[in-house]
Amino acid sequence: MTDKASNSATAYLESALGAPVSEPAKSVAQALAEKYPGAAIFLYGSGISVSSNENPTQILFDFYVIVPDYDQAIANPLEMLAARLLAPNVYYFETQTPYGRLRSKYALLSIEAFRRLAGPETFHSYFWARFAQPSRLVTCPADGESELFRIVCGAIETFLVRSQGLAENPQDWREVWLKGMNASYRAELRAENSDRAAKLIASYGDWPQRTAAFALRADADGKNYGTIIAWKARAVFGAVLSVARLLKATTTFQGGIDYIAWKIKRHSGVDIAVKPWERKHPFIAAPIVAIRYYRLRADASKAVET
C-alpha cells in the first residue's frame, strides 16, 4: 500500500470505527472499561445498528475487549491458560444502566494476541474475517488508537487478499466480499443461510467498497486452486477449533450451549434441541451437540438438494 493509500485508509477507518453508537451500547462499553482499566472496547454485530425505538433490554450486545495483557485482566490461572492456548475467552456480562439491566457477551484478547491473530501470520480466518467487517471502537486509551487502526487495517487486507483467489474477477469488490464471507462461515461453526452474506454486505453501507479500494491487490490472479485449497483447509481446521472453543466457552459463558443453539436456529432454522443433561453438563455435552449440529445441517442440505 502506498503512503497516500495508507493515509486514506487510516482516515476512513478513523471515521468509520469512531462513528457513534447507541447510548445503551455505550453504557455497557463504559461498564466493561471500568472492569478492565486500560482496555479498548469494540462493539460489533447487530448491536451496532440498534435503533432508538428498540428495547435495549431485549438485545444481547457483542463486544471485543482488548486488554494490555492477560496477567492483570484474568485472575483465574486456568482461564488465563485457556486464553493463551485458544483465544478468545468469551464471557457473559450484565450491568444496570439508565436504560435498564443490559446484557452482553464479550470476547477478551490481549493486545499482543490481537496483533498476531488478526493479521497475515495467522492462517485461520476467525479473527481477521471478523475485524474486516464493520465494528465500532467505543472506548480506547488515547495512546492506543493508532495501533488499533493499523491492526484493523491489516485484518481487512488479510481477509480481502486471501479472498481474491475465490472470485472470477478479483477486482470486483462485491464478489470478493461475498466469496470471502461465505468461505469464512464454512471455516467456523456458523450456521448462516445462503443469502446471509449478501444481506450483510448490503447492510454495511460503503464499508465493503471503501475498504476494497485500499486492500485489493491490483495484480491478483482470479479464481485459483491455491486459494480454494487454503480455504478448504481452514474449514477442516475450523471444525476442530469450533468444537474446542465451544468446550471452552461452556466454562466461562453462562448458558453457553443454549445461546449457541438459539443462534444456530435463528440463522439457519436448524434446531439442535439441547437436552436437560447437556445443559447440566455442558463441558461433556459440547462435542455431542456439535456433532448433532453437523449431522442436522448435512440432512438439511440433502433435503434442499432433493
Helices and strands as residue ranges (DSSP letters): H 3-17, H 23-35, E 40-44, G 45-49, G 56-58, E 60-67, H 70-73, H 77-85, E 89-97, E 100-110, H 111-117, H 126-132, E 135-139, G 142-144, H 145-164, H 173-186, H 196-203, H 207-215, H 225-252, H 256-268, H 276-280, H 282-305
